[in-house]
Amino acid sequence: MKRPGLKKASKRVSCSKRYKIQKKVREHNRKLKKDAKKKGVGKKVKRDIGVPNKAPFKEDILREAEHRRLKLEEEKEGKKLAKQLQRAQKRKKENAASSDGDTKVKKARKELPSQEDLVKQMVQQSDPRNSKKHFCSELNKVIDASDVIIEVLDARDPLGCRCPQLEEAVLKRSGNKKLLFLLNKIDLVPKENVEKWLQCLQLEFPAVAFKASTQLQDKTVQEKKARFATLNGVVDQTKGVACYGSGCLLQLLGDFANGTGREGSVKVGLVGFPNVGKSSLINSLKGMRACNAGVQRGITRCFQDVHISKNVKMIDSPGVVAAQSNTKAAMALRSLQVEDKQETVLEAVRTLLKQCNKQQVMLQYNVPDFRNSLEFLSFFAKKRGFLQKGGVPNTELAASTFLSDWTGAKLSYHCKAPEKPNLPPYLSEDIVTEMQKGWDLDKLRKNNEETLRSVKFPNQASSIVLLSKGPTAGVLSDSDVVEDKPAQGSTEEEEEMEGSCANQEDDGVEEVSDADETDEPQIKTPVTKEPAKVRFQVPVPVNVLSSVQTDDAYDFNTDFK
């Protein structure tokens, strides 16, 4: 009861009443605990001890558990997408009915876009400089504006980096344009292989051996390092900073400019496929970071000219757009289909492993013997520490790292040069003689020999032998460009054709066989209309487990009950 003169009533009660309330509360809580005990709600969940280390077939069991988890996630995602599509169709019908009856109805919710609509929106909203048509037009501008065209080739696969359509287009252009070959990344290839490729390429056009610097920074940072180096008398000659062949190339271009008697500087255009080192070449000659360069494909998007010296001006260009008619091995080696979302990283790794020697891959990455690409990625992920929750190997991250090693300037692999090289159909003896005029070839050979003496090459045994699939076809005309559409996955017939083509090579390369993968039925994934994440669409997980005989399998229920 509230007493007069007080703002609030007192909360004091008698002791009997307080004790009575506390007793009722205890009885209520006791009743709740009793009901929960009957239903089993309050029981603690027993912790899963996992698979013991001493148990046989531990890796197979973990792999089976991971496969089961992925399958459940795919089923869950498929059901979720089906519900979204069902709701979208329902909203679409409601909107159509409401628009017919009343035009002043409130705006309905946006319906769920399909996969094709998403692709179109992304193409429209994205920067137009990222389109393939823009790359083709910029490449043609570079060819038209240049006096000398340098086709930059990766020394690890020079034949695969050549584009016949590009070379033929340069020869047909007016203005008496010259074509040169530049063999970049020679420090990742054995010396004997570089010498053979230089001899082979010089039969067609002049070839320059080059090793670009990959750690150039801005001018201000370089000046600070230069002052520090002069004070201590230390010269940085590490592998990433050192550049070899720049003096040979500048002297060759300077002599050509003085011999022709041109007014002004000679315009030199750099062309080639992505990740061959065009921008790094300009940065090495300039001595500073003038162009953006990196492992990611498509950093250079437009025409960019850089003054190197008084009479030489370099023009950087986007990478050549590869045609869709190329083999999967040629596209996977440069991550072309992976960047265009037409192939998963797991499929690209599987294609690359088929072209390599199995023992050399094991020695290079220090992994044990493997039966297929998924098992190799599991070992590689454990070696690099790419583990997910529960110690499960992250094969997707391992595949991305493996591809970046092959496309970037890190991994050492090489292709054998042809013993009896033949001229391509668009070349003749007269054209070769005309292209070699105006160049001091004797001085070029001496400078190349001096460059090879100064570079530190890897051993023949530490380099992986790769089967080259020949020149890579490119697209130069805007009308021939085909917009990319995400692929639905490779069929069995295409895989069999790839295997037959790879078996026709007789270079003594032992391929990683996936023959066991055709024995089991394929895992069918739900068809979605949304850009799906990387999934195990190939039947690799099932095939790994199929090698374990069920009759001899260990029964863990006898020990862990």
Salt bridges, closest charged atoms under 4 A:
GLU59 OE2 - LYS382 NZ 3.56
ASP60 OD1 - ARG63 NH1 2.93
GLU64 OE2 - ARG68 NH2 3.49
GLU66 OE2 - ARG69 NH2 2.54
GLU73 OE2 - ARG69 NH1 2.43
GLU77 OE1 - ARG535 NH2 3.17
ASP127 OD2 - ARG129 NE 2.97
ASP127 OD2 - ARG301 NH1 3.47
GLU138 OE2 - LYS141 NZ 3.32
ASP144 OD1 - ARG173 NH1 2.23
ASP147 OD1 - ARG262 NH1 3.83
ASP154 OD2 - ARG156 NH2 3.05
ASP154 OD2 - LYS185 NZ 3.68
GLU167 OE1 - ARG162 NH2 2.86
GLU168 OE2 - LYS172 NZ 3.19
GLU204 OE1 - ARG162 NH2 2.68
ASP255 OD2 - LYS443 NZ 3.40
ASP305 OD2 - LYS313 NZ 3.74
ASP340 OD2 - LYS132 NZ 3.45
ASP340 OD1 - ARG297 NH1 3.46
ASP369 OD1 - LYS358 NZ 2.95
GLU375 OE1 - ARG371 NE 2.90
ASP405 OD2 - ARG384 NH2 3.77
ASP405 OD1 - LYS410 NZ 3.83
GLU434 OE1 - LYS437 NZ 3.73
ASP442 OD1 - ARG445 NH1 3.09
ASP484 OD1 - LYS132 NZ 2.84
GLU494 OE1 - LYS328 NZ 3.72
GLU495 OE2 - ARG350 NH1 3.56
ASP514 OD2 - ARG350 NE 3.10
GLU517 OE1 - ARG350 NH2 2.92
